[in-house]
């Protein structure tokens, strides 16, 4: 879907996506959901790494994060590809990349090179440690960045072994910072006419979840959360878990009344927590999670510990439109979490299927002034 066919608040924003794997895919997925025309540059025959992350033929990450985009097949390792990018970038507002610092400069595709051709270009780099500093060129994965940022250690009590998360903790915050940077620079450009270079570090972004802890650590060691009966998870009779969040005296008293444990009503945080936790474990183990979640005396104090599969059929999320279906398929994916409602009836989720590798190569090149003969020559030279 080209720019003039799109709807949404960013329908006139054109994005050239040179990134690879998750951070860039998250970033440009959010922009596509808001209406931007995202052209994803992929290596001929291989495509983005998300297509190869899992063995199943219908790649979940690729489907979830590359829907609503167009695909341009271009071999950046071919020297002639740089000239193609230079011609293309004149017609784009945003360039997103996730190469190691300096890699694109070596191809003659650095920010200064391309800004000379398009002074209004908004260039967003998504890297692990940022574009400068001693670790700028260090490689890593999400666990590298979340560990460096201090996030892993804050998931457990002090002294305990940090876990290996089953989700990414740095990639999404980094992608969000990239989106915020792009939209901020876009707003600034509407006033000044000038482009900008956006440097989004996954480590820097992940650290923001520890803003309070870092401020506290400047004067004293950051304490961990103590074990608390009123802030915990409990296993139920069916093996499912529920959350308890009743740290205030009023909500704790209501929880105790609902569980019929009046002897704990006067419990105070930090006093005999082990005994209180043991008591609640015994109680929650007597019934299935569904029984506790529908218990009339526990409204608001007890919540579910959902699995990803649970989310697909959750009535609250369904009512909110948080789950959507890819056009022409029965594949359900998460919708964009941003909701925009107004007289224009703005939608905020792209539901067209993710493209095949290079599905829009000729279309995009033609839109940007390449002739049929030039396209044929590029294909003959294996550039596209």
Residue pairs with C-beta under 8 A, 6 or more apart in sequence:
1 37
1 68
1 70
1 352
2 37
2 70
2 363
2 367
3 11
3 12
3 13
3 14
3 37
6 35
6 36
6 37
7 35
7 346
7 347
8 33
8 34
8 35
8 36
8 346
8 347
8 348
9 34
9 35
9 340
9 346
10 31
10 34
10 35
10 36
11 35
11 36
11 37
13 31
13 35
13 36
13 37
13 93
13 94
13 186
14 36
14 37
14 39
14 91
14 92
14 93
14 94
15 28
15 31
15 32
15 36
15 37
15 38
15 39
15 92
15 93
15 94
15 95
15 96
16 39
16 41
16 85
16 88
16 89
16 92
16 94
16 95
16 96
17 24
17 28
17 38
17 39
17 40
17 41
17 69
17 96
18 24
18 41
18 76
18 85
18 95
18 96
18 97
18 98
18 99
18 104
19 25
19 27
19 28
19 96
19 97
19 98
19 126
20 48
20 49
20 98
20 99
21 48
21 49
21 50
21 98
22 50
22 61
22 65
22 142
22 168
22 171
22 175
23 98
23 126
23 171
23 174
23 175
23 178
23 202
24 96
24 97
24 98
24 126
24 175
24 178
25 48
25 50
25 61
25 65
25 66
26 65
26 171
26 172
26 175
26 176
27 96
27 124
27 126
27 175
27 176
27 178
27 179
27 182
28 36
28 38
28 40
28 69
28 96
29 38
29 64
29 65
29 66
29 67
29 68
29 69
29 350
30 175
30 176
30 179
30 336
30 338
31 38
31 94
31 179
31 182
32 38
32 67
32 68
32 69
32 350
33 68
33 335
33 336
33 338
33 348
33 349
33 350
34 336
34 338
34 348
36 94
37 70
38 68
38 69
38 70
39 69
39 70
39 71
39 72
39 92
39 360
39 364
40 48
40 66
40 69
40 70
40 71
40 72
40 355
41 72
41 74
41 76
41 85
42 48
42 71
42 72
42 73
42 74
42 357
42 358
43 73
43 74
43 75
43 76
43 77
44 73
44 74
44 75
44 357
44 358
44 382
44 384
45 357
46 52
46 357
47 71
47 357
48 62
48 66
50 59
50 61
50 62
50 65
50 66
51 59
51 62
51 357
52 59
53 59
53 61
53 62
54 60
54 61
58 331
62 354
63 326
63 331
63 333
63 353
63 354
64 333
64 334
66 354
66 355
67 326
67 333
67 350
67 351
67 352
67 353
67 354
68 350
68 351
68 352
69 350
69 354
69 355
70 355
70 359
70 360
70 363
70 364
71 355
71 356
71 357
71 358
71 359
71 360
71 361
72 358
72 360
72 361
72 364
72 365
72 384
73 357
73 358
73 361
73 384
74 81
74 84
74 85
74 361
74 383
74 384
75 81
75 382
75 383
75 384
76 82
76 85
76 107
78 381
78 382
78 383
80 378
80 381
80 383
81 107
81 383
82 107
82 108
82 109
84 365
84 378
84 383
84 384
85 109
85 114
86 108
86 109
86 113
86 114
86 117
87 368
87 369
87 370
88 364
88 365
88 368
89 95
89 114
89 117
89 118
89 121
90 117
90 118
90 368
91 367
91 368
91 369
92 118
92 121
93 120
93 121
93 122
93 186
94 121
94 122
94 123
94 124
94 182
94 186
95 114
95 121
95 122
95 123
95 124
96 124
96 126
96 178
96 182
97 104
97 123
97 124
97 125
97 126
98 125
98 126
98 127
100 127
100 136
100 137
100 139
101 125
101 127
101 131
101 132
101 136
101 137
102 110
102 137
104 110
105 113
111 121
111 123
111 197
114 121
114 123
115 121
115 123
115 195
115 197
118 195
119 193
119 194
119 195
120 189
120 193
120 194
120 195
121 195
122 182
122 185
122 186
122 189
122 195
122 196
122 198
123 195
123 196
123 197
123 198
124 178
124 181
124 182
124 198
124 200
125 131
125 197
125 198
125 199
125 200
126 174
126 175
126 178
126 200
126 202
127 136
127 199
127 200
127 201
127 202
128 135
128 138
128 139
128 140
128 144
128 145
128 170
128 201
128 202
128 203
129 135
129 136
129 138
129 140
129 145
129 148
129 201
129 202
129 203
130 136
130 199
130 201
130 203
130 204
131 199
131 201
132 199
140 148
142 165
142 168
142 169
142 170
142 171
142 202
143 152
143 164
143 165
145 170
145 171
145 174
145 202
145 203
145 206
146 152
146 165
146 168
146 169
146 170
146 206
147 153
147 162
148 203
149 170
149 203
149 204
149 206
149 207
149 210
150 207
150 210
150 213
150 214
151 169
151 170
151 206
151 207
151 209
151 210
152 162
152 163
152 165
152 169
153 162
154 210
154 213
154 222
154 224
155 162
155 163
155 165
156 162
156 163
156 224
157 224
157 225
157 226
157 227
158 223
158 224
169 206
170 202
170 203
170 205
170 206
171 202
173 202
173 205
173 206
173 208
173 209
174 200
174 201
174 202
174 204
174 205
174 206
175 200
176 205
177 200
177 201
177 204
177 205
178 198
178 200
181 198
181 199
181 200
182 198
185 195
185 196
185 198
188 194
188 196
189 195
189 196
207 214
213 222
214 222
216 222
216 223
225 231
226 269
226 270
226 273
227 273
227 274
227 277
228 247
228 269
228 270
228 273
228 277
229 244
229 264
229 267
229 273
229 276
229 277
229 279
229 280
230 244
230 245
230 246
230 247
230 251
230 252
230 255
230 267
230 269
231 244
231 245
231 246
231 247
232 243
232 244
232 277
232 280
233 241
233 242
233 243
233 244
233 305
234 241
234 242
234 244
234 280
234 281
234 284
234 285
235 241
235 281
235 284
235 285
236 242
236 284
236 285
236 287
236 288
236 289
236 291
236 292
237 285
237 286
237 287
237 288
238 288
238 289
238 290
240 288
240 289
240 290
240 304
240 305
241 289
241 305
242 284
242 289
242 292
242 293
242 302
242 303
242 304
242 305
243 302
243 303
243 304
243 305
244 255
244 280
244 301
244 302
245 251
245 301
245 303
246 252
246 254
246 255
246 301
247 269
251 300
251 301
252 265
252 267
253 265
254 297
254 301
255 298
255 301
255 302
256 262
256 264
256 265
256 267
257 265
257 297
258 295
258 296
258 297
258 298
258 301
259 280
259 283
259 297
259 298
261 279
261 280
261 283
264 276
264 279
264 280
267 276
284 292
289 304
289 305
292 298
292 302
293 302
293 303
293 304
295 302
304 310
306 314
311 317
311 322
311 323
311 334
312 323
312 332
317 323
320 339
321 335
321 339
321 349
322 334
322 335
322 337
323 332
323 333
323 334
323 335
324 332
324 333
324 334
324 335
324 349
324 351
325 331
325 332
325 333
325 351
326 332
326 333
326 351
326 352
326 353
327 351
327 352
327 353
328 353
329 353
335 348
335 349
336 348
336 349
338 348
339 348
340 346
340 348
358 384
361 375
361 384
362 375
365 374
365 375
365 378
365 384
366 372
366 375
370 378
375 384
378 384
